[in-house]
Amino acid sequence: MQTDVRPDSMQRITTKELADAFITEQIAQVRAQVGDKKVLLALSGGVDSSVVAALLIKAIGKQLVCVHVNHGLMRKGESENVIEVFQNQLDANLIYVDATDRFLDLLKGVDEPEKKRKIIGGEFIKVFDEEAEKLTDIKFLAQGTIYPDILESDGVKAHHNVGGLPEDMEMELVEPVKLLYKDEVRVVGSALGLPDEMVYRQPFPGPGLGVRCLGAITRDRLHALREADAILREEFDKCGLAGKVWQYFIAVPDMKSVGVKDSKRYEGWPAIIRAVNTTDAMTATIEEIPYDILHKITNRITNEVDGINRVLLDLTPKPIGTIEWE
Ligand code: XMP
């Protein structure tokens, strides 16, 4: 059985060969730990839970039950991607719960960031719990804990993440990547055959677009944010910036300004572009985006997204601005 301390002798997993050896070793360990029992996993579609899912599917197949909760605050296409990869390609035992209405109804009129986070985190646990209760005979809970989560003694991530699950679930934990650093998890994910878009996915806050749809979330503004964000990602993919920028997204504040469309006054929200580089997210610098690309993105967003009439660029490094607007 593993402990929570990474031994000095443990080699950093940097190649497919090392990843394959790790995978073989973990498959044996997981099989020994769980036998023929079922294992439950909250699959967000983030790197860590996706890699754990792929590893466990290899180790125990249909004994793994994945639950993907769509809280309605995912980026465009993300839940669909989870279903495509895990249900269609990897033939996983996947329960998909579209809880969009539950989350958005609860968030109605709530503008305080911490309160929004609490509602999203609390409801996530409720939805997951309800699904777990429907299943019988589950003794194990798999988690995508990685080594920095254990090292972060202040528990910042655990507090932040919606994946923080209730302690009274009384299930034994299965945490196959808990001694790995993020870069190693990615190498293992690639060796398991997960698509690059999943393995090299940008960090995405647990409360998702909830921290980027500023103030009280409304469905129309959330929709506009999701569409504008999808355009930004598409254009960054096309021009090669996607591989160079650590994190990039759109935030939409709860304010309108006057514009003009079809010769009429047109009140709309601004879409704010944030594109930063960092190694540890503690500090961040601003990525230069060529003006022709900015013009193209502005043109597309203002023409294609209902409700957005301006595009702004955030040039603030961290500190003093945090990465998210929240
Ligand atoms: P800030 O805004 O504090 O963000 O500069 C630093 C990094 O953390 C990400 N972030 C989160 N990550 N759960 C996460 O896993 C969260 O609740 C959360 N909130 C912020 C943020 O996207 C940035 O990469």
Residues whose N, C-alpha, C, O or C-beta is under 5 A from the ligand:
A	BS01	XMP	H160 N161 P203 F204 P205 G206 P207 A281 T322 I323 E324
